[in-house]
Amino acid sequence: MSAIITGEAVVLELRPASFAARSVATAIDVLTTVLVAFGLFFLLASLDSAVDPTAMRAIILSVVVGLLVIVPITVETLSRGKSLGKLVMGLRIVRDDGGSIRFRHALVRAMLAVLEIYMTLGSVACLVSLFNDKSKRLGDMLAGTYAIRDRAPKATPLQVSVAPELAQWAVLVDIGRLPDPLARRISVFLRQGSAMAGPSRFAMAVELAGEASAYVAPLPAPGTDPTVFLSALICERRDREHLRLSIGADRAASVRGQLARHGVNS
């Protein structure tokens, strides 16, 4: 996964497309281009006797340039990094900083595609992509772009609750100093722990519970299952955060109402 830090210090996690996904998307684009070319050339062949040979050569050259360069540039620029193959595979071309590509990026990619995809039958693009961690081809390297997965699976909400034996403890516990990074690690463990082997899951739960204990007072009763403790901790933290945000939103709405009334009275 690729991490991008924006100017607002927000971390964006983008999923680079795999080599296989990019290969299939490119194959779809190439096949579409070839089929359209055959259709146009068949149409031109039927008009060959009615068109001057020099004009016919100019028309054929224009068709080739249009299909290999102009059409890909136009499609990727207007769709912000999409094409038919990428649409089918759920991919998108973005800049290295995670932003949408522009005309100059599409231009460089299309010009290099003529060499590395069509003139070499895709061999150059395949070799370069295989040895790049983001499956970049030459056009991507020069344009400063790469492909990402545009259709990521939706994350299911984390389902946690306070066990009955910890209900009284959860009401009194002080968890205000629990660091956000540690809380995120615990949440990831609770979400993915079921896929871990039993001994590994228990060892990870003990480790996280030990780290969290330094920020929790009072601690639950000795012998409490570490996973039950972590689940109750995250559940209570989530509920208190939700309550805090709700109170803040209500206060902000109250202030806005008072300001509005003051403005009307004025």
HELIX and SHEET records of a PDB file:
HELIX    1   1 PHE A   19  SER A   46  1                                  28    
HELIX    2   2 ASP A   48  ALA A   50  5                                   3    
HELIX    3   3 PRO A   53  VAL A   65  1                                  13    
HELIX    4   4 GLY A   66  ILE A   70  3                                   5    
HELIX    5   5 VAL A   71  LEU A   78  1                                   8    
HELIX    6   6 LEU A   84  MET A   89  1                                   6    
HELIX    7   7 PHE A  103  ALA A  113  1                                  11    
HELIX    8   8 VAL A  114  MET A  119  3                                   6    
HELIX    9   9 SER A  123  LEU A  130  1                                   8    
HELIX   10  10 LEU A  138  ALA A  143  1                                   6    
HELIX   11  11 PRO A  164  LEU A  166  5                                   3    
HELIX   12  12 ALA A  167  LEU A  172  1                                   6    
HELIX   13  13 ASP A  180  GLN A  192  1                                  13    
HELIX   14  14 GLY A  193  ALA A  195  5                                   3    
HELIX   15  15 GLY A  198  SER A  213  1                                  16    
HELIX   16  16 PRO A  226  ASN A  265  1                                  40    
SHEET    1   A 2 SER A   2  ILE A   5  0                                        
SHEET    2   A 2 VAL A  11  LEU A  14 -1                                        
SHEET    1   B 2 LEU A  91  ARG A  95  0                                        
SHEET    2   B 2 THR A 145  ARG A 149 -1                                        
END                                                                             
